[in-house]
Every structure is written in C-alpha cells, then in structure tokens.
Amino acid sequence: MVNRLRGEISAALDGRKWTLVLTLGALAELEEAFSCKSLTDLLSRFSAETLSAKDIITLLGAGLRGAGNDVSDDQVAMMQTAGGAAGFAAIAADLLRATFGDQDVSDESEEGAGC
C-alpha cells in the first residue's frame, strides 16, 4: 500500500501495480540526468517545461528505482500503460505532485532558470 505522505504513488504498468517514489537518491539521479544544480532548478524545470517522452522515461525510472524496483530506463521505455502516452504523462504528473505538492515556481523563477 502506498503512502502519499511519503511521496509514494501506485501506477499500473505492463498490467502490474508498481510503487514509485522520488527519494533523495532518485532526486539526485534526476538532477544529474537533467544537468540541474539544485532541487529548485529541478522543480523549475518540471514546472516551466513540457516533458518529452525521454524525460518521462527518466522520471518514471528514477521513481521505480526509488521504490526499490530493479528496472532500467530501457525496461521502462518498453512498458505499456492504459491511455498510452497520455497515461504515462498522467503518471509522471502524479509522481511530481506527490513529491513536490502543487507548487508552481514559474512565477518565482527568472527567465531561463532551471536546467
């Protein structure tokens, strides 16, 4: 059972329920993957930009590994979910909301800020 207070979400991928969470280690993985200098930069990037398919793969992979699942980004890229691309985008958005809340830093960030 997932604990939203800890930032955990549940997602159906490949017909199986998975737990995802962006732990501190998973967030560090994302900072490196997106060349961000800080969590603020990472949050700005997710608040201000649309996510590419590769971004969603990276984000979901980090979330799956953060929850202790042994999956690679290549395995995530081969997964399927209800709703196709829109379903994956909804899972990514849910994971970000569970991690950061409904914060919108786009008004606070300088133009070009983020990663």
TORTORTI-117726 format. One record per residue (C-alpha): residue in three letters; residue number from 1; x, y, z. Coordinates in nm, 2 decimals. Example, Ala and Ser with C-alpha at 12.3 -4.5 7.8 and 13.67 -1.06 7.14 Angstrom:
residues 2
+------+-----+--------+--------+--------+
| rest |  nr |      X |      Y |      Z |
+------+-----+--------+--------+--------+
|  Ala |   1 |   1.23 |  -0.45 |   0.78 |
|  Ser |   2 |   1.37 |  -0.11 |   0.71 |
+------+-----+--------+--------+--------+
END
This chain:
residues 115
+------+-----+--------+--------+--------+
| rest |  nr |      X |      Y |      Z |
+------+-----+--------+--------+--------+
|  Met |   1 |   0.00 |   0.00 |   0.00 |
|  Val |   2 |   0.14 |   0.34 |  -0.10 |
|  Asn |   3 |   0.19 |   0.62 |   0.15 |
|  Arg |   4 |   0.12 |   0.96 |  -0.02 |
|  Leu |   5 |   0.26 |   1.14 |   0.28 |
|  Arg |   6 |   0.60 |   0.99 |   0.19 |
|  Gly |   7 |   0.55 |   1.09 |  -0.18 |
|  Glu |   8 |   0.47 |   0.74 |  -0.29 |
|  Ile |   9 |   0.23 |   0.67 |  -0.58 |
|  Ser |  10 |   0.09 |   0.35 |  -0.74 |
|  Ala |  11 |   0.09 |   0.30 |  -1.11 |
|  Ala |  12 |  -0.03 |   0.02 |  -1.34 |
|  Leu |  13 |   0.25 |  -0.05 |  -1.59 |
|  Asp |  14 |   0.25 |  -0.37 |  -1.81 |
|  Gly |  15 |  -0.06 |  -0.49 |  -1.63 |
|  Arg |  16 |   0.11 |  -0.48 |  -1.29 |
|  Lys |  17 |   0.08 |  -0.24 |  -1.00 |
|  Trp |  18 |   0.41 |  -0.07 |  -0.92 |
|  Thr |  19 |   0.51 |   0.17 |  -0.64 |
|  Leu |  20 |   0.71 |   0.48 |  -0.74 |
|  Val |  21 |   0.87 |   0.74 |  -0.51 |
|  Leu |  22 |   1.13 |   1.01 |  -0.57 |
|  Thr |  23 |   1.36 |   0.95 |  -0.28 |
|  Leu |  24 |   1.66 |   1.18 |  -0.22 |
|  Gly |  25 |   1.87 |   0.94 |  -0.42 |
|  Ala |  26 |   1.62 |   0.94 |  -0.70 |
|  Leu |  27 |   1.61 |   1.32 |  -0.70 |
|  Ala |  28 |   1.99 |   1.33 |  -0.72 |
|  Glu |  29 |   1.97 |   1.09 |  -1.01 |
|  Leu |  30 |   1.73 |   1.33 |  -1.18 |
|  Glu |  31 |   1.95 |   1.63 |  -1.11 |
|  Glu |  32 |   2.23 |   1.45 |  -1.28 |
|  Ala |  33 |   2.02 |   1.33 |  -1.57 |
|  Phe |  34 |   1.88 |   1.68 |  -1.64 |
|  Ser |  35 |   2.21 |   1.87 |  -1.55 |
|  Cys |  36 |   2.04 |   2.06 |  -1.27 |
|  Lys |  37 |   2.24 |   2.22 |  -0.99 |
|  Ser |  38 |   1.97 |   2.20 |  -0.72 |
|  Leu |  39 |   1.63 |   2.08 |  -0.63 |
|  Thr |  40 |   1.50 |   2.43 |  -0.70 |
|  Asp |  41 |   1.64 |   2.41 |  -1.06 |
|  Leu |  42 |   1.48 |   2.06 |  -1.10 |
|  Leu |  43 |   1.14 |   2.19 |  -0.98 |
|  Ser |  44 |   1.17 |   2.49 |  -1.20 |
|  Arg |  45 |   1.24 |   2.26 |  -1.50 |
|  Phe |  46 |   0.94 |   2.05 |  -1.43 |
|  Ser |  47 |   0.71 |   2.35 |  -1.36 |
|  Ala |  48 |   0.81 |   2.55 |  -1.67 |
|  Glu |  49 |   0.86 |   2.30 |  -1.94 |
|  Thr |  50 |   0.67 |   2.03 |  -2.11 |
|  Leu |  51 |   0.81 |   1.68 |  -2.07 |
|  Ser |  52 |   0.94 |   1.48 |  -2.36 |
|  Ala |  53 |   0.90 |   1.10 |  -2.38 |
|  Lys |  54 |   1.26 |   1.06 |  -2.28 |
|  Asp |  55 |   1.20 |   1.29 |  -1.98 |
|  Ile |  56 |   0.91 |   1.07 |  -1.87 |
|  Ile |  57 |   1.11 |   0.75 |  -1.91 |
|  Thr |  58 |   1.39 |   0.90 |  -1.69 |
|  Leu |  59 |   1.14 |   1.03 |  -1.43 |
|  Leu |  60 |   0.95 |   0.71 |  -1.40 |
|  Gly |  61 |   1.27 |   0.50 |  -1.40 |
|  Ala |  62 |   1.40 |   0.71 |  -1.11 |
|  Gly |  63 |   1.07 |   0.68 |  -0.93 |
|  Leu |  64 |   1.06 |   0.30 |  -0.98 |
|  Arg |  65 |   1.42 |   0.26 |  -0.86 |
|  Gly |  66 |   1.35 |   0.49 |  -0.56 |
|  Ala |  67 |   1.08 |   0.25 |  -0.45 |
|  Gly |  68 |   1.33 |  -0.04 |  -0.47 |
|  Asn |  69 |   1.23 |  -0.18 |  -0.80 |
|  Asp |  70 |   1.52 |  -0.32 |  -1.01 |
|  Val |  71 |   1.44 |  -0.17 |  -1.35 |
|  Ser |  72 |   1.64 |   0.01 |  -1.61 |
|  Asp |  73 |   1.53 |   0.31 |  -1.82 |
|  Asp |  74 |   1.54 |   0.07 |  -2.12 |
|  Gln |  75 |   1.29 |  -0.15 |  -1.95 |
|  Val |  76 |   1.07 |   0.15 |  -1.86 |
|  Ala |  77 |   1.08 |   0.25 |  -2.23 |
|  Met |  78 |   0.93 |  -0.09 |  -2.33 |
|  Met |  79 |   0.64 |  -0.07 |  -2.07 |
|  Gln |  80 |   0.28 |   0.00 |  -2.16 |
|  Thr |  81 |   0.00 |   0.16 |  -1.96 |
|  Ala |  82 |  -0.37 |   0.24 |  -2.01 |
|  Gly |  83 |  -0.41 |   0.56 |  -2.21 |
|  Gly |  84 |  -0.08 |   0.53 |  -2.39 |
|  Ala |  85 |   0.13 |   0.84 |  -2.39 |
|  Ala |  86 |  -0.13 |   1.04 |  -2.21 |
|  Gly |  87 |  -0.14 |   0.77 |  -1.94 |
|  Phe |  88 |   0.24 |   0.80 |  -1.90 |
|  Ala |  89 |   0.22 |   1.18 |  -1.87 |
|  Ala |  90 |  -0.05 |   1.14 |  -1.61 |
|  Ile |  91 |   0.17 |   0.91 |  -1.40 |
|  Ala |  92 |   0.46 |   1.14 |  -1.43 |
|  Ala |  93 |   0.25 |   1.44 |  -1.32 |
|  Asp |  94 |   0.11 |   1.24 |  -1.03 |
|  Leu |  95 |   0.46 |   1.15 |  -0.92 |
|  Leu |  96 |   0.57 |   1.51 |  -0.93 |
|  Arg |  97 |   0.27 |   1.62 |  -0.73 |
|  Ala |  98 |   0.33 |   1.36 |  -0.47 |
|  Thr |  99 |   0.69 |   1.47 |  -0.44 |
|  Phe | 100 |   0.67 |   1.85 |  -0.46 |
|  Gly | 101 |   0.30 |   1.92 |  -0.39 |
|  Asp | 102 |   0.11 |   2.16 |  -0.62 |
|  Gln | 103 |   0.39 |   2.41 |  -0.61 |
|  Asp | 104 |   0.43 |   2.64 |  -0.92 |
|  Val | 105 |   0.76 |   2.81 |  -0.92 |
|  Ser | 106 |   0.73 |   2.95 |  -1.27 |
|  Asp | 107 |   0.63 |   3.30 |  -1.13 |
|  Glu | 108 |   0.93 |   3.30 |  -0.90 |
|  Ser | 109 |   1.19 |   3.18 |  -1.14 |
|  Glu | 110 |   1.39 |   3.40 |  -1.36 |
|  Glu | 111 |   1.35 |   3.35 |  -1.74 |
|  Gly | 112 |   1.59 |   3.08 |  -1.84 |
|  Ala | 113 |   1.62 |   2.95 |  -1.49 |
|  Gly | 114 |   1.62 |   2.58 |  -1.43 |
|  Cys | 115 |   1.84 |   2.32 |  -1.61 |
+------+-----+--------+--------+--------+
END
